[in-house]
Amino acid sequence: MAIRKVTVWLLIIMLLAGNTTADADVPDHGYNYSYWREAEPAPYPYINEVEIYGSGLGIGDFNDPQDVYVSGRNHIYIADTSNNRIVHLDESGKLVRVIDSFDNTGKQDTFNKPNGVFVDPGDNVYIADTQNNRVVQLTDEGKLLKVFGPPVSSIIPKEFQYFPLKVSVDKTNRLYVVAQGAFEGIMEFDIEGDFRGYIGTNKVRFSPVDLFWKRFSTKEQSSQMQLFLPVEFSNLDMDDRRFIYTVSSEANSPEPIKRINPGGEDILRREGYFDPAGDVSAIHVDAAKQTAIQNAGSSVFVDVIYDESGMYSALDSKRNRIFTYNNDGNMLYQFGGTGTTSDHFQKPTAIDMLGDRMVVLDGGTNRLVIFRPTRYGSLIREGVKQHYNGKEDQAAKSWEEVLKLNANFDIAYIGIGKALLKKDDNKQAMEYFKNGNNRKYYSQALKRYRTEYMWNNFGTVMTILFLVVAAVVAGRLYMRRKLATTAHYIDTGVIKMPLRTMVRPFSSFWELKYEHKGRIWIALGILILVVLTMILKRQYAGFIVNFNKLDELNSVDELKFIVLPFLLFCISNWSLTTLMDGEGKFKDIVIAVGYATLPLVVIFLPQVLFSNIITIDETPFYYLLDSIAYLWFGWLLFIGTMTVHQYTIGKTILTLILTVLVMAFIVFLGLLCFSLVQQMITFIEALYREIIVRL
């Protein structure tokens, strides 16, 4: 009875124990995301250099400008949409000209809500004249060269209306147009303006529930349901290899940024901790529903630009921030945000690069802002460029300076690690890759260091290996001689029973119960060993297989995840088998379950050592040991339950299933009681405060 009382009290305490975690909030300051998806403070990479207003240029205020483009000679072109004009500035932001009309076969023609602008290497200007349903090609002075009208093709839906929003042109003068309602992808036109087809269609996303109802609904019902259509692209930019960067303004999109090759395939590299998607720690909500949660919702991109050396940036209209990534998809930095200061925006609509500087068009305040990189931003850009060009040693110097400004910048650690790897300083490289949480390169460094260590210490390693083998052989010979001089039947002692149970479970569990060779203190001792083993495994398993955040590990969690299930199983099984004619007592159940957990200790302890010397390619052996340990434990638990209660195989399986259900029911009751107690305490506190106020 004492054991049962202690068990019940431990169960109640651990049911009430626990901690809650709040959803991560996206901060409104300079930050970068760690491996753990946490926003860590970082210096600002860009700061405001100059703000340009239409009134300051003497041409009247900008009115809802929607696009900006920087030409090869660093001239700036602005699509001043609601003013129906294109504003041309030089590199310093001074006005060159305003194009608001042009001669079209002897008639003066104008724009109607131009949403996009592009300038080719020959300084020819392409304008997405949205409401006029065309793309207009002009010279730099504003003379008409060509008009690209609506596409004509049998693959275009009859009800489609052509409203071009953004335009880009490759080196062969092919036009790529993002059009409103063009769900099939980016529209491609040849040099003559003939429609050639679509490229880079987004995948259709839908709810399985909606699909189920659509399959079983009538034609009338189906016609009233929402169509399953891919999301249209919102913007595009072309790099120096004719690959097209695109963004989609879709909330919760798994791949909002893409890099499309000429074949229409997405080849964007996503080798970072998380895919390029803006704010990754934001609370995701249903885009179709209203929410009162502040700062909630995924990033929604409205523009993307290719920079240089594999870098690219995307503009998030959800929180008015700009995110920059390297060629591998690692986030380098972000800046901006919602606000009224010069470094923040109200409604940014477009971005582009002006050398190392960045221009941002803010439609909310009708201004153009030019940002210059800070020392922090310049060092990151320099490190990326040098690494992209294969100059690892020079890149490492930049990364070392970056770490002086931001010790949490993982990419800098990885960059220095690559430089050390190139110098064959494998051990030091491992430390940097570990600090940068990069298991891929850590594995490469470990493999090379392991080979190097074996060659340098071959004699010592072989001597130790020979002594271990000799000791094992000598032990086997000693045991054989000892067995030969003793009787055929050996009575296994109480201390050796746990080990014998692992290899001969049927006879051992019989002896535990009916020959009274089981001990409750041994079972609880094994349980303590399991807890300690799991703590060691979580804390000291090799970096390649250890995905725990070590500074947040709590040993109390092992009590919740090991001791609590152990107690729940024993209580549930005893309660259930009492009603199902089981012969096992509560003590027998505790002993059987405790002894069954021994394989976890026997396998996991050497596994921890093994995990520190394996590479990524060898991790399947690590996880194989995990599977063996848990299957072995499950097998012993099954046999122990069957032997203790003297059940058949079928009844044992049924009992184990029902035991799990009873465990869930007990947890539910515990949480319900805890909730009721909390409500009672809250009521008493409120009543007490009311009485105090009235007195």
C-alpha positions in Angstrom: 0.0 0.0 0.0 2.9 2.4 0.8 4.3 1.9 -2.8 0.8 2.7 -4.3 0.4 5.9 -2.1 3.9 7.2 -3.1 3.2 6.4 -6.7 -0.1 8.2 -6.7 1.4 11.4 -5.1 4.3 11.4 -7.6 1.8 11.0 -10.4 -0.3 14.0 -9.2 2.8 16.2 -8.7 4.1 15.5 -12.2 0.7 16.0 -13.8 0.5 19.5 -12.2 4.1 20.2 -13.1 5.0 21.8 -16.4 5.7 25.0 -18.2 4.1 26.9 -21.1 5.8 28.6 -23.9 4.5 31.7 -25.7 4.6 32.1 -29.4 7.6 34.0 -30.6 7.0 37.6 -31.4 8.7 39.4 -34.3 10.7 42.3 -32.8 10.7 45.8 -34.3 14.5 46.3 -34.5 17.6 45.0 -36.3 17.7 41.2 -36.0 18.6 38.0 -37.7 17.2 34.5 -37.2 19.2 31.8 -35.4 19.1 28.1 -36.1 16.4 27.9 -33.5 14.2 30.3 -35.4 14.6 32.9 -32.8 15.0 36.6 -33.7 18.4 37.7 -32.3 19.4 41.4 -32.2 21.7 42.5 -34.9 23.2 45.9 -36.1 21.3 47.7 -38.8 22.8 46.8 -42.2 21.5 49.9 -44.0 20.6 53.4 -43.0 18.8 56.3 -44.7 21.0 58.4 -46.9 18.6 60.6 -48.8 14.8 61.0 -49.2 13.4 62.2 -52.5 10.0 63.7 -52.9 8.3 64.8 -56.1 7.7 68.3 -54.7 11.4 68.6 -54.0 12.1 67.8 -57.7 9.7 70.6 -58.7 7.3 68.2 -60.5 4.6 67.9 -57.8 4.1 65.1 -55.3 4.4 61.5 -56.4 1.0 59.8 -56.3 0.9 56.1 -55.4 4.2 55.1 -57.2 4.3 51.4 -57.9 7.7 50.6 -59.4 11.3 51.7 -59.5 14.2 50.5 -61.7 17.9 51.3 -61.7 19.5 51.1 -65.1 23.0 49.9 -66.0 24.4 53.5 -65.7 22.7 53.8 -62.3 19.9 56.1 -63.4 16.6 55.7 -61.5 13.2 55.3 -63.2 10.0 55.6 -61.2 6.6 54.5 -62.3 4.5 57.3 -60.8 1.3 55.3 -61.3 -1.6 57.7 -60.4 0.2 60.6 -62.0 0.4 58.6 -65.2 4.1 59.3 -65.8 7.6 57.9 -65.7 10.1 60.0 -63.6 13.8 59.7 -64.7 16.5 60.6 -62.1 20.3 60.4 -62.3 22.5 58.5 -59.8 22.5 61.4 -57.3 18.7 61.7 -57.4 18.5 64.8 -59.5 15.7 65.1 -62.1 16.6 64.3 -65.7 13.2 64.2 -67.3 9.5 63.3 -66.9 7.9 61.1 -69.5 4.1 61.6 -69.4 3.3 61.4 -73.1 4.8 60.3 -76.4 4.1 60.6 -80.1 2.3 57.6 -81.4 2.0 57.7 -85.2 1.4 61.4 -85.2 -0.9 61.5 -82.2 0.0 62.4 -78.6 -0.4 59.3 -76.5 -0.4 59.0 -72.7 -0.1 56.3 -70.0 -3.0 55.0 -67.9 -1.9 53.7 -64.5 1.6 52.4 -65.4 2.5 49.9 -62.8 5.9 48.7 -64.0 9.1 50.0 -65.6 12.2 48.3 -67.0 15.3 49.6 -68.8 17.5 47.4 -71.0 21.3 47.8 -71.5 20.7 50.1 -74.4 18.7 52.4 -72.2 15.4 51.6 -73.9 12.5 52.0 -71.4 9.7 49.4 -71.2 6.5 50.5 -69.4 3.8 48.2 -68.2 0.9 50.5 -69.2 -1.7 48.6 -67.1 -5.0 50.2 -67.9 -4.2 50.6 -71.5 -3.6 46.9 -71.8 -0.1 47.1 -73.3 3.6 47.3 -72.8 5.3 50.4 -74.3 8.9 50.6 -75.5 10.5 54.0 -75.6 13.9 55.5 -76.0 15.6 57.1 -73.1 14.4 60.5 -74.4 10.8 59.2 -74.6 10.4 58.4 -78.3 8.2 55.5 -79.2 9.9 52.3 -80.5 7.2 49.7 -80.2 3.9 48.8 -78.6 3.3 45.3 -77.3 -0.5 44.8 -77.2 -2.6 42.0 -75.6 -1.5 38.4 -76.3 -3.3 36.4 -78.9 -3.3 32.6 -78.4 -5.7 29.6 -78.2 -4.3 28.7 -74.7 -5.4 32.0 -73.2 -8.9 31.8 -71.6 -11.5 33.7 -73.5 -12.6 35.7 -70.4 -9.0 36.8 -69.7 -8.4 40.6 -69.7 -4.8 41.7 -70.2 -3.6 44.1 -67.4 0.3 44.0 -67.4 1.7 44.9 -64.0 5.5 44.2 -64.2 7.8 43.7 -67.1 11.4 42.4 -67.7 13.5 41.8 -70.8 16.4 39.4 -71.3 19.5 39.8 -73.5 17.6 38.4 -76.6 14.9 41.0 -76.1 12.3 38.5 -75.0 9.6 40.1 -72.8 8.5 38.6 -69.5 5.3 40.1 -68.2 3.5 39.6 -64.8 -0.2 40.3 -65.6 -3.2 40.6 -63.3 -5.2 37.3 -63.3 -2.5 35.4 -65.2 -2.7 32.3 -62.9 -0.9 30.1 -65.5 2.5 31.9 -64.8 4.7 34.6 -66.3 3.7 35.6 -69.9 6.5 35.3 -72.4 6.7 37.4 -75.7 9.3 37.2 -78.4 11.1 40.2 -80.0 8.1 40.8 -82.4 5.7 40.8 -79.5 4.1 37.5 -80.3 3.0 35.5 -77.3 5.1 32.4 -76.8 3.5 30.8 -73.7 3.7 30.8 -69.9 6.7 30.1 -67.7 7.0 29.1 -64.0 3.4 28.3 -63.0 2.8 28.3 -59.2 1.4 25.1 -57.7 -2.3 24.9 -56.7 -2.9 24.9 -52.9 -6.2 23.7 -51.5 -7.7 22.2 -48.5 -8.3 18.4 -48.6 -11.7 19.0 -46.9 -12.7 21.4 -49.7 -11.6 18.9 -52.3 -13.6 16.2 -50.6 -16.8 18.2 -50.7 -16.2 19.3 -54.2 -15.9 15.7 -55.4 -19.3 14.8 -53.9 -21.2 18.0 -54.7 -23.6 18.6 -57.5 -22.8 20.7 -60.6 -24.8 23.6 -59.1 -23.0 23.3 -55.7 -19.6 22.9 -57.4 -20.1 26.0 -59.5 -20.7 28.1 -56.4 -17.6 26.8 -54.6 -14.2 28.6 -54.8 -12.1 27.5 -57.7 -8.8 25.8 -57.1 -6.4 28.2 -58.9 -2.7 28.8 -58.5 -1.6 32.2 -57.1 -0.4 34.7 -59.6 3.1 36.2 -59.4 3.4 39.7 -58.0 6.8 40.7 -59.3 9.9 39.5 -61.1 13.6 40.3 -61.7 16.2 38.7 -63.9 19.8 37.9 -63.0 22.9 37.8 -65.2 22.2 34.2 -66.2 18.7 34.8 -67.5 17.2 33.1 -64.5 14.0 34.9 -63.2 13.5 35.6 -59.6 9.8 35.8 -58.7 7.6 36.5 -55.6 4.0 35.7 -54.9 1.8 37.7 -52.6 0.3 34.7 -50.9 0.0 34.4 -47.1 1.6 31.3 -45.6 3.2 30.3 -48.9 5.8 27.6 -48.4 7.9 28.9 -51.3 7.1 32.6 -51.8 10.4 33.3 -53.5 11.5 31.3 -56.6 14.3 31.3 -59.1 13.0 30.0 -62.4 15.2 28.6 -65.2 14.3 28.9 -68.9 12.5 25.5 -68.6 10.1 26.9 -66.0 11.6 25.0 -63.1 12.2 26.5 -59.7 16.0 26.1 -58.9 16.3 28.4 -55.9 18.7 26.9 -53.4 17.2 26.4 -50.0 20.1 25.2 -47.9 19.7 27.5 -44.9 18.2 26.7 -41.6 14.8 27.6 -43.1 13.6 28.5 -46.5 13.7 32.1 -47.7 10.3 33.3 -46.5 10.9 36.5 -44.6 9.8 36.4 -40.9 9.9 32.7 -39.8 9.0 33.2 -36.2 5.7 35.1 -36.9 2.5 33.6 -35.7 0.8 32.0 -38.8 -2.9 32.7 -39.1 -5.5 31.9 -41.7 -5.3 34.6 -44.4 -9.0 34.4 -45.0 -9.9 35.2 -41.4 -9.5 38.4 -39.3 -7.3 38.2 -36.3 -6.7 40.5 -33.3 -3.2 39.1 -32.7 -0.6 41.8 -33.1 2.2 41.3 -35.5 0.7 38.0 -36.7 0.8 36.5 -40.2 3.5 35.4 -42.5 5.5 37.7 -44.7 3.8 38.7 -48.0 6.3 39.7 -50.7 5.5 42.3 -53.4 9.0 42.7 -55.0 12.3 40.9 -55.5 15.6 42.0 -56.9 18.8 40.3 -57.8 21.9 42.0 -56.4 25.3 40.4 -57.1 27.4 37.4 -56.2 24.2 35.3 -55.7 22.6 37.8 -53.3 19.0 38.8 -53.7 16.4 40.8 -51.6 12.7 40.6 -51.2 10.2 43.3 -50.0 7.7 42.2 -47.4 4.5 44.3 -47.5 3.2 42.7 -44.3 5.7 44.4 -42.0 7.4 46.7 -44.5 10.7 45.0 -44.2 13.4 44.0 -46.7 15.1 40.6 -46.4 18.4 39.8 -48.1 19.7 36.2 -48.8 22.8 34.7 -50.2 23.1 32.1 -52.9 22.4 29.2 -50.5 19.2 30.8 -49.2 20.7 31.9 -45.8 19.3 35.2 -44.5 22.0 37.8 -44.4 20.1 40.7 -42.9 16.9 42.6 -42.8 16.0 46.2 -42.3 13.0 48.6 -42.5 9.7 48.2 -40.7 6.5 50.1 -40.2 6.8 53.7 -38.8 7.1 57.4 -39.6 10.9 57.7 -39.2 13.2 58.0 -42.2 14.3 54.4 -41.9 10.8 53.0 -41.8 7.9 52.8 -44.3 4.2 53.2 -44.6 3.5 51.2 -47.8 6.7 50.2 -49.7 5.9 49.1 -53.2 9.3 48.4 -54.9 13.1 48.2 -54.4 16.2 48.0 -56.5 20.0 48.2 -56.1 22.0 51.3 -56.8 25.5 49.8 -56.6 25.9 48.8 -52.9 23.1 51.2 -52.0 19.4 50.3 -52.1 16.5 52.4 -53.3 13.1 51.9 -51.8 9.9 53.3 -53.2 7.3 54.1 -50.5 3.8 54.5 -51.9 2.4 55.3 -48.5 4.5 58.5 -48.1 5.0 59.1 -51.8 8.8 59.2 -51.6 11.9 57.5 -52.8 14.5 56.6 -50.1 18.1 55.7 -50.9 19.8 53.6 -48.2 23.6 53.2 -47.8 25.2 50.1 -46.2 26.6 50.5 -42.7 30.0 49.1 -41.8 28.2 45.9 -40.6 26.3 45.6 -43.9 29.4 46.4 -46.0 31.4 43.7 -44.2 28.7 41.1 -44.8 28.4 42.0 -48.5 32.2 41.9 -48.8 32.4 38.5 -47.2 29.7 37.1 -49.5 31.4 38.5 -52.6 34.8 37.0 -51.7 33.3 33.7 -50.8 31.3 33.6 -54.1 34.5 34.3 -56.0 36.4 31.5 -54.2 38.5 33.8 -52.0 37.9 32.0 -48.7 40.9 33.5 -46.9 39.9 37.1 -47.7 36.3 36.3 -46.8 37.4 34.9 -43.4 38.9 38.3 -42.5 35.6 40.0 -43.3 33.7 37.4 -41.3 36.0 38.0 -38.3 35.2 41.7 -38.4 31.5 40.8 -38.7 31.7 38.7 -35.5 33.1 41.6 -33.6 29.9 43.5 -34.4 27.5 40.6 -34.0 28.7 37.4 -32.3 25.4 35.7 -33.2 25.9 35.7 -36.9 26.1 32.0 -37.8 27.1 32.6 -41.5 30.3 34.2 -40.3 31.3 31.2 -38.3 30.5 29.0 -41.3 32.6 31.2 -43.6 35.6 31.1 -41.3 35.2 27.3 -40.9 35.3 26.9 -44.7 38.6 28.9 -44.8 40.1 26.7 -42.1 38.9 23.6 -43.9 40.7 24.8 -47.0 43.9 25.1 -44.9 43.4 21.5 -43.5 42.9 22.9 -40.0 40.1 20.4 -39.5 39.7 20.4 -35.8 39.4 24.2 -35.6 37.0 24.1 -38.5 34.8 21.7 -36.6 34.5 24.2 -33.8 33.5 27.0 -36.1 31.0 24.9 -38.0 29.5 23.8 -34.7 29.2 27.4 -33.6 27.5 28.1 -36.9 25.1 25.1 -36.5 26.1 23.7 -39.9 26.1 19.9 -39.7 26.9 19.4 -43.4 30.4 21.0 -43.3 31.0 19.9 -39.7 30.6 16.3 -41.0 33.2 17.0 -43.7 35.6 18.4 -41.2 35.0 15.5 -38.8 35.7 12.9 -41.5 38.9 14.6 -42.5 40.0 15.0 -38.8 39.1 11.4 -38.0 41.3 10.2 -40.9 44.1 12.5 -39.8 43.9 11.4 -36.2 44.0 7.7 -37.2 47.1 8.1 -39.3 48.9 10.2 -36.6 48.0 7.8 -33.8 47.7 4.5 -35.6 50.0 2.6 -33.2 48.2 3.7 -30.1 44.8 3.0 -31.6 45.8 -0.5 -32.7 47.4 -1.3 -29.3 44.2 -0.3 -27.5 42.1 -2.3 -29.9 44.3 -5.4 -29.5 44.1 -5.2 -25.7 40.3 -4.9 -25.8 39.9 -7.9 -28.1 42.4 -9.9 -25.9 40.4 -9.0 -22.8 37.1 -10.1 -24.4 38.6 -13.4 -25.6 40.2 -14.1 -22.2 36.9 -13.4 -20.5 35.1 -15.8 -22.8 37.7 -18.6 -22.1 37.5 -18.0 -18.4 33.7 -18.3 -18.4 33.8 -21.5 -20.5 36.2 -23.2 -18.1 34.1 -22.1 -15.1 30.9 -23.4 -16.7 32.7 -26.7 -17.5 33.5 -27.3 -13.8 30.0 -26.5 -12.5 26.6 -28.2 -12.7 24.4 -27.9 -15.8 21.8 -25.9 -13.9 23.0 -22.5 -12.6 20.8 -20.5 -10.3 20.9 -16.9 -11.5 21.2 -14.5 -8.6 19.0 -11.5 -8.0 21.7 -9.0 -9.2 22.2 -10.8 -12.5 18.5 -11.2 -13.2 18.0 -7.9 -15.1 20.7 -8.9 -17.6 19.3 -12.4 -18.0 15.9 -11.0 -18.5 17.2 -9.2 -21.6 18.3 -12.4 -23.4 15.9 -15.0 -21.9 12.7 -13.1 -21.2 10.3 -16.0 -21.0 12.0 -17.9 -18.2 13.3 -14.8 -16.5 10.0 -13.1 -16.1 8.6 -16.4 -14.8 11.3 -16.5 -12.1 10.8 -12.8 -11.3 7.2 -13.5 -10.4 6.9 -17.1 -9.2 10.4 -17.6 -7.7 10.5 -14.1 -6.2 13.8 -13.1 -7.8 12.5 -9.6 -8.7 13.3 -6.7 -6.5 11.4 -3.4 -6.5 14.5 -1.4 -5.6 16.3 -2.9 -8.6 13.4 -2.0 -10.9 13.4 1.6 -9.6 17.2 1.7 -9.8 17.0 0.7 -13.5 14.4 3.5 -14.0 16.9 6.0 -12.5 19.6 4.7 -14.8 17.2 5.3 -17.8 16.6 8.9 -16.7 20.3 9.5 -16.3 21.1 7.9 -19.6 18.5 10.0 -21.4 19.9 13.1 -19.8 23.4 12.1 -21.0 22.1 11.4 -24.5 20.3 14.7 -24.8 23.3 16.6 -23.5 26.3 14.8 -24.9 25.2 13.1 -28.1 27.3 14.1 -31.1 26.6 17.4 -32.7 25.5 15.8 -36.0 22.6 13.9 -34.3 22.0 16.3 -31.4 19.3 18.9 -32.3 18.7 20.0 -28.7 19.3 23.5 -27.6 21.7 22.6 -24.8 21.4 25.8 -22.7 17.7 25.2 -22.4 17.7 21.5 -21.5 16.0 20.7 -18.2 16.5 17.5 -16.4 13.0 17.7 -14.9 11.7 17.1 -18.4 13.0 13.6 -18.2 10.8 13.0 -15.1 7.8 14.1 -17.1 8.7 12.1 -20.2 10.0 8.9 -18.5 8.9 8.6 -14.9 5.4 10.0 -15.5 4.7 7.5 -18.4 6.2 4.7 -16.2 3.9 5.5 -13.3 0.9 6.0 -15.6 1.5 2.7 -17.3 1.8 0.8 -14.0 -1.3 2.3 -12.4 -3.4 2.0 -15.6 -2.3 -1.6 -16.2 -2.9 -2.6 -12.6 -6.4 -0.9 -12.6 -7.3 -2.6 -15.9 -5.9 -6.1 -15.2 -7.7 -6.2 -11.9 -10.9 -6.2 -13.9 -9.6 -8.6 -16.5 -8.6 -11.5 -14.2 -4.9 -10.6 -14.3 -2.7 -12.4 -11.8 -0.1 -9.7 -11.5 0.1 -7.5 -8.4 1.1 -3.8 -8.6 4.5 -4.7 -7.4 4.9 -7.4 -10.1 3.9 -4.8 -12.8 6.5 -2.3 -11.5 9.2 -4.9 -11.5 8.3 -6.2 -15.0 8.2 -2.7 -16.5 11.4 -1.6 -14.8 13.4 -4.6 -15.9 12.0 -4.2 -19.5 13.6 -0.7 -19.7 17.2 -2.0 -19.2 17.9 -2.3 -23.0 17.6 1.5 -23.2 20.5 1.8 -20.8 22.6 -0.9 -22.4 22.3 0.5 -25.9 22.1 4.3 -25.4 25.2 4.6 -23.3 27.7 3.3 -26.0 25.5 5.0 -28.6 26.4 8.4 -27.0 30.1 7.7 -27.5 29.5 6.4 -31.0 27.6 9.5 -32.0 30.6 11.7 -31.4 32.7 10.1 -34.1 30.2 9.5 -36.9 29.6 11.6 -40.0 26.2 12.4 -41.6 26.5 9.5 -44.0 26.9 7.1 -40.9 23.9 8.5 -39.0 21.6 5.6 -40.2 23.5 3.3 -37.9 22.8 5.7 -35.0 19.1 5.7 -35.6 19.2 1.9 -36.2 20.4 1.6 -32.6 17.5 3.7 -31.5 15.1 1.4 -33.2 16.7 -1.7 -31.8 16.6 -0.3 -28.2 12.9 0.7 -28.4 11.9 -2.6 -30.2 13.8 -4.6 -27.6 12.1 -2.7 -24.8 8.7 -3.2 -26.4 9.3 -6.9 -26.8 10.3 -7.3 -23.1 7.3 -5.3 -22.0 5.0 -7.5 -24.0 6.5 -10.7 -22.6 6.6 -9.3 -19.1 2.9 -8.3 -19.2 1.9 -11.7 -20.7 3.9 -13.7 -18.1 2.9 -11.6 -15.0 -0.8 -11.8 -15.8 -0.7 -15.2 -17.4 -2.5 -13.9 -20.5 -2.7 -15.3 -24.0 -1.0 -13.3 -26.8 -4.3 -11.8 -28.0 -5.4 -10.8 -24.6 -2.0 -9.2 -23.9 -2.2 -7.1 -27.0 -5.7 -6.0 -26.1 -4.6 -5.2 -22.6 -1.7 -3.0 -23.8 -4.0 -1.1 -26.1 -6.5 -0.5 -23.4 -3.7 0.5 -21.0 -2.7 3.3 -23.3 -6.4 4.5 -23.5 -6.6 4.4 -19.7 -3.4 6.4 -19.4 -4.9 9.1 -21.7 -8.0 9.1 -19.6 -6.1 9.6 -16.4 -4.1 12.5 -18.0 -7.4 14.1 -19.1 -8.9 13.8 -15.6 -5.7 15.3 -14.1 -5.8 18.3 -16.4 -9.5 18.7 -15.8 -9.0 18.7 -12.0 -6.1 21.2 -12.4 -8.3 23.5 -14.5 -11.1 23.4 -11.9 -8.7 24.1 -9.1 -7.3 27.1 -11.0 -10.8 28.4 -11.6 -11.7 28.0 -7.9 -8.6 29.9 -6.8 -9.3 32.6 -9.3 -12.9 32.9 -8.0 -11.8 33.0 -4.4 -9.2 35.7 -5.2 -11.8 37.8 -7.0 -14.3 37.3 -4.1 -11.6 38.4 -1.6 -10.8 41.5 -3.6 -14.5 42.4 -3.9 -14.9 42.0 -0.1 -11.8 44.2 0.6 -13.1 46.9 -1.8 -16.6 47.0 -0.2 -15.2 47.1 3.3 
